[in-house]
Amino acid sequence: MMEWSFEGQMEVAQAIANQWGEWMRANDVQEVVVEVEGVGARAAVSSQVLYQGQWVNSALPVELVRLGVDLRVAMGRPGGGAWTWARLSMSSSQGYKLVSDFNYDREPVLDPPYTAQDVTQELEAFPREPNAIPDWMRIGG
């Protein structure tokens, strides 16, 4: 796990804003919405792109989607863990500003479902104080 720092968080967020904005401008895309769910080393990502008034699933290039997963790692907080769900969006009508919503306690829906091993990896990579561990992470405990 990388060392947590506010600067590291901001670097990844700025990279998303810059690269998404650049791609959107180059491809005349009006809006991008990405949802990321993760636990341990596993993540599920969905993306939608609004192009010429039509929503298209999974049209955002994988390297740009992957930046959302990188943000999860960068935002892991000492004692507070990493978020398990995020929604990132950007629209041309809002001046290509990155808008984000994070949840550190939401139970991720993965296919196949997460396992006790995934939760163990999560807590090893992103330790949490006991009062910061949601019930669904207390598998067998």
C-alpha positions as CSV (number, residue, x, y, z in Angstrom):
1,M,0.0,0.0,0.0
2,M,1.3,3.5,-0.8
3,E,1.8,6.0,2.0
4,W,-1.4,8.1,2.5
5,S,-1.0,11.8,1.7
6,F,-3.4,14.5,0.8
7,E,-1.0,15.5,-2.0
8,G,-1.1,11.9,-3.4
9,Q,-4.9,12.1,-3.4
10,M,-5.0,15.4,-5.2
11,E,-2.5,14.2,-7.8
12,V,-4.7,11.2,-8.8
13,A,-7.9,13.3,-8.7
14,Q,-6.2,16.0,-10.9
15,A,-5.0,13.3,-13.3
16,I,-8.6,12.0,-13.6
17,A,-9.9,15.5,-14.2
18,N,-7.2,16.3,-16.8
19,Q,-7.3,13.0,-18.7
20,W,-11.1,12.7,-18.7
21,G,-11.6,16.3,-19.8
22,E,-9.0,15.9,-22.6
23,W,-10.7,12.7,-23.8
24,M,-14.2,14.2,-23.6
25,R,-13.2,17.3,-25.6
26,A,-11.4,15.2,-28.2
27,N,-14.4,12.9,-28.6
28,D,-17.2,15.5,-28.3
29,V,-18.6,13.7,-25.2
30,Q,-21.1,15.6,-23.0
31,E,-20.8,13.6,-19.8
32,V,-19.0,10.7,-18.2
33,V,-20.2,8.7,-15.1
34,V,-18.1,6.0,-13.5
35,E,-19.0,3.8,-10.5
36,V,-16.4,1.9,-8.7
37,E,-17.0,-0.8,-6.0
38,G,-14.1,-2.5,-4.3
39,V,-12.8,-4.7,-1.5
40,G,-9.3,-6.1,-1.1
41,A,-7.7,-6.5,-4.5
42,R,-11.0,-6.8,-6.3
43,A,-13.0,-4.0,-8.0
44,A,-16.1,-3.7,-10.2
45,V,-16.4,-0.7,-12.4
46,S,-19.2,0.5,-14.6
47,S,-19.0,3.5,-16.9
48,Q,-21.4,5.4,-19.0
49,V,-20.7,8.1,-21.6
50,L,-23.2,10.6,-22.9
51,Y,-22.4,11.2,-26.6
52,Q,-24.7,13.0,-29.0
53,G,-27.5,12.8,-26.5
54,Q,-27.3,9.0,-26.1
55,W,-25.9,7.1,-23.1
56,V,-23.4,4.4,-24.1
57,N,-22.2,1.8,-21.6
58,S,-18.5,1.0,-21.2
59,A,-17.3,3.5,-23.8
60,L,-14.7,5.2,-21.6
61,P,-11.2,3.7,-22.4
62,V,-10.0,1.2,-19.8
63,E,-7.0,3.3,-18.9
64,L,-9.3,6.2,-18.0
65,V,-11.6,3.9,-16.0
66,R,-8.6,2.5,-14.1
67,L,-7.8,5.9,-12.7
68,G,-10.9,5.6,-10.6
69,V,-9.5,2.5,-9.0
70,D,-6.2,4.2,-8.5
71,L,-8.1,7.0,-6.6
72,R,-9.4,4.3,-4.2
73,V,-5.8,3.4,-3.3
74,A,-4.7,7.0,-3.0
75,M,-7.6,7.9,-0.7
76,G,-7.1,5.0,1.8
77,R,-7.1,6.7,5.2
78,P,-4.9,5.5,8.1
79,G,-7.3,3.9,10.6
80,G,-10.3,4.7,8.4
81,G,-9.8,2.4,5.5
82,A,-10.5,3.0,1.8
83,W,-13.8,3.8,0.2
84,T,-15.7,0.7,-1.0
85,W,-18.0,2.6,-3.4
86,A,-17.6,5.8,-5.5
87,R,-19.4,7.7,-8.2
88,L,-17.2,10.0,-10.3
89,S,-18.7,12.2,-13.0
90,M,-17.8,15.0,-15.3
91,S,-19.8,17.0,-17.8
92,S,-19.0,19.5,-20.4
93,S,-21.9,21.7,-19.2
94,Q,-20.3,22.0,-15.8
95,G,-16.9,23.1,-17.2
96,Y,-15.3,19.6,-17.1
97,K,-15.2,19.7,-13.3
98,L,-14.8,16.3,-11.6
99,V,-17.7,15.6,-9.3
100,S,-17.3,12.7,-6.8
101,D,-19.2,10.9,-4.1
102,F,-17.5,8.3,-1.8
103,N,-18.8,5.8,0.7
104,Y,-16.3,4.0,3.0
105,D,-18.9,1.6,4.5
106,R,-21.1,0.5,1.6
107,E,-21.1,-3.2,1.0
108,P,-19.8,-3.8,-2.5
109,V,-21.8,-5.9,-5.0
110,L,-19.2,-8.0,-6.9
111,D,-19.7,-10.9,-9.3
112,P,-18.7,-13.4,-8.0
113,P,-19.4,-12.1,-4.5
114,Y,-16.6,-11.0,-2.3
115,T,-15.1,-13.5,0.1
116,A,-13.6,-13.5,3.6
117,Q,-10.2,-13.5,1.9
118,D,-11.1,-10.3,0.1
119,V,-12.1,-8.7,3.3
120,T,-8.9,-9.8,5.0
121,Q,-6.9,-8.3,2.1
122,E,-8.9,-5.1,2.4
123,L,-8.2,-4.8,6.2
124,E,-4.5,-5.6,5.7
125,A,-4.1,-3.0,2.9
126,F,-6.3,-0.4,4.4
127,P,-6.4,-0.9,8.2
128,R,-9.4,0.4,10.1
129,E,-9.9,1.3,13.7
130,P,-12.4,-1.2,15.3
131,N,-15.2,1.4,15.3
132,A,-14.6,2.1,11.6
133,I,-15.2,-1.5,10.4
134,P,-18.7,-1.9,9.0
135,D,-20.7,-5.1,10.0
136,W,-20.4,-6.7,6.6
137,M,-16.5,-6.7,7.0
138,R,-16.8,-8.6,10.2
139,I,-17.0,-12.0,8.4
140,G,-16.6,-14.8,10.9
141,G,-15.7,-12.3,13.6
